[in-house]
Amino acid sequence: MSQVQRIIIGGIEMLYVMTYCLPRFLDRNFDDKMVTLFHELFHIGKNFDGDLRRHRGRCSLHTASQARYDEHMAQLARAYLASGANPRRHDFLRLNSAQLQARHGRITGVVVPRVKIVPIPVAGM
């Protein structure tokens, strides 16, 4: 039996970690960034317990077509933006890495090691 390695930062367990390659992610257009964010957020399980959302069939993470999955994410992103979402929460995504660096002086991030699958000791074995 195995489980995903636990990540604890400042005493708080991180149930989900989203990683992005910088500056590549920042240099995509706004729509692509929004679809990517929704794509990753939609993987979060409905119980928010660290598990991933599963779909029916063999391709349980993206459904049978990742293109259709991403089109659905684009629809969700457009609905979010059309719903009166506060632009202050996402307008930074309209800037590329050079524009963000010019505005803020630098871009910093946190390096989180890739999560590993670790064995769970079985009692009595």
N, C-alpha and C positions, 0 to 999 in steps of 0.2 A: 504494500500500500504506500502511496506517496501523496504529497501535497505541495503546493507552491510555497517557496521560501517566504517567510514573513519579513516585512520591512517595517521597522519601528524607528521613527524619527522624533526626537524630543519626547519620548515616552508615549507617543501616539502611533498606533498601528495604521499603516496606509493600506486600505483595502483595495485601492485602485491607483495605478501610476500611469500617467500618460507621458510619453516621451516624444520629443520632436528633434529632428536634426536641424541645428542652426548653422548657418543662416538660411539653409535651403527652404525650410518651412516659411520663414518670414518673407522670403522673396517670391512666394507664390501670390497670385492675385487674391483679392478679398473673398470672392466666391469660393475659390478652392480651399482657402483656409477655413471658412465657415463649414463647408461640407466635411472637411477632415475632422474638425472639432465635433460636429454632430455624429459623424461616423464612429469616432472613438467613444463618445459619451453614450451612444446607443448600445454599446457592448455591455454597459453596466447592467448587472442583473436587477430585476424588478424588486428583489428583497434587499438590495444594497448590502449584501453580506459578504462581498468579496468574490462571489461567483460571477460568471458571465451570462448574458442573455443567450438563450439557445433557441434556435429555430428548428422546425421539423425538417427531417430529411438528412441526407448525408453531409451536406454543407451547413452544419448547424450554426456557424458563426456569421456567415454572410448571406445565407440562403443559397439557392442554386445559381444565382447570378450576382456577382459583386457589382456589376454595372447597374442592375435594377436596385440593389441595396443602396448604392450611392445616389441614384436618382431619388429614391425615397428620402434620403438624408438631405438632399438639396431642397426637396419640398418642405421638409421640417424646418430647415434653416430659413427659407423664404417666409414661411408662416410665422416663425419667431420674429423676424425683422419687421413684418407687416403688422404684428400685434401691438406695436407701440413700445417695443423694447427700448430701453434707455441706451442711446448711442454711446454714452460715456463708458459703457461696459465692453464695447467691442470695437470702437473706432480706431484703437491702436492697431487693429488688424488690417486697416486700410493702408498702413505704412509698411515700407520694406525695411530690411535691416539697416541700410545706410540712413534712411530717414529717421528711424527710431534712435540710432546711435547719435545722429546730429541733434535730435531733440533732447535726449536724456544723457548724453555723454558716453555711455557704454551699455552693453547688454551683458548681463550675467545670468548664469544658470547653475543648476545643481546637477552634478553627475551622480546618478543612481546606478549602482551595478545591475546588470541584467539579472532578473529574477530566475532562480534555479528551481528545479523540481527536486525535493529532498524526501528521502524515505521516512516513514513514520514507524517508529518501533512498535511491534505488535506484542502485547502482553503475553507472557508465557512462551515466547519463542527465543 
